[in-house]
Structure formats: structure tokens, C-alpha cells
């Protein structure tokens, strides 16, 4: 049961990561000024998604996405994915 639950979480995580990666960088940064927590429905279940910027430097933005279904104790350890988006570099 636990393995199936985490497989569903992974599908939700993959979809959310793709959604955020598809966003223009400026729009993503504006949306993530503060950590975002929201729910999504997938396969007739509700999942909690948390996303936040971990690091925002001159050259890149590092973002973490976490997903769980709110059930205890499994949700104490959500599945996560961290990605990095490079910022456009200006040349002089």
C-alpha cells in the first residue's frame, strides 16, 4: 500500500515540476516570492503541494517541490524534487 501511495505522489510531483518549469522565469519568481502551499486533484484523490525558492542568486534560481497526501505518518516524509533555472546573463 505504501509503495502505491508514493507512486501516485510521484505522478503528481512530476506534473507539478513540469508545470513550473514551463512557466517563464520571471512569472515563476513572482509567484514564488513566498512559499506556496496548495492542493491538486489527481485520480480522484487530493494531494498537497509545497513549492518554494531555496536559493536565488545572480545566475540561477533553485526551487523545491514537495508532494504528499496529508496522511500520517506517510506525509511526514513527502517526496521532493529540486530543480535549477538559469537566469539570462547580460553581456557588456
LINURVEN-V472739 format. One record per backbone hydrogen bond with DSSP energy under -0.5 kcal/mol. NH is the residue of the N-H (numbers start at 1). CO is the residue of the C=O. E is the energy in kcal/mol with one decimal. If there is no record, write none. Layout:
BEGIN
nh->[NH & NH]
co->[CO & CO]
e->[E & E]
END
This chain:
BEGIN
nh->[5 & 6 & 7 & 8 & 9 & 10 & 11 & 12 & 13 & 14 & 15 & 16 & 17 & 18 & 19 & 20 & 21 & 22 & 23 & 23 & 28 & 29 & 30 & 31 & 32 & 33 & 36 & 38 & 40 & 42 & 45 & 47 & 48 & 49 & 50 & 51 & 52 & 54 & 54 & 55 & 57 & 61 & 62 & 63 & 63 & 64 & 65 & 66 & 67 & 68 & 75 & 76 & 77 & 79 & 81 & 83 & 85 & 87]
co->[1 & 2 & 3 & 4 & 5 & 6 & 7 & 8 & 9 & 10 & 11 & 12 & 13 & 14 & 15 & 16 & 17 & 18 & 19 & 20 & 24 & 25 & 26 & 27 & 28 & 30 & 51 & 49 & 47 & 45 & 42 & 40 & 68 & 38 & 66 & 36 & 64 & 52 & 62 & 62 & 60 & 85 & 55 & 61 & 83 & 52 & 81 & 50 & 79 & 48 & 71 & 73 & 74 & 67 & 65 & 63 & 61 & 59]
e->[-2.3 & -2.2 & -1.9 & -2.0 & -2.1 & -2.2 & -1.7 & -1.9 & -3.0 & -2.9 & -1.9 & -2.4 & -2.8 & -2.2 & -2.0 & -2.4 & -2.5 & -1.7 & -0.5 & -0.7 & -2.5 & -2.7 & -2.1 & -2.3 & -1.5 & -1.1 & -2.9 & -2.4 & -2.3 & -2.6 & -1.5 & -2.9 & -2.9 & -3.4 & -2.5 & -2.5 & -2.0 & -0.5 & -2.9 & -1.5 & -2.8 & -2.7 & -3.2 & -0.5 & -3.0 & -2.6 & -2.8 & -3.0 & -2.4 & -1.8 & -3.1 & -1.9 & -1.5 & -2.1 & -2.2 & -2.5 & -2.8 & -3.4]
END
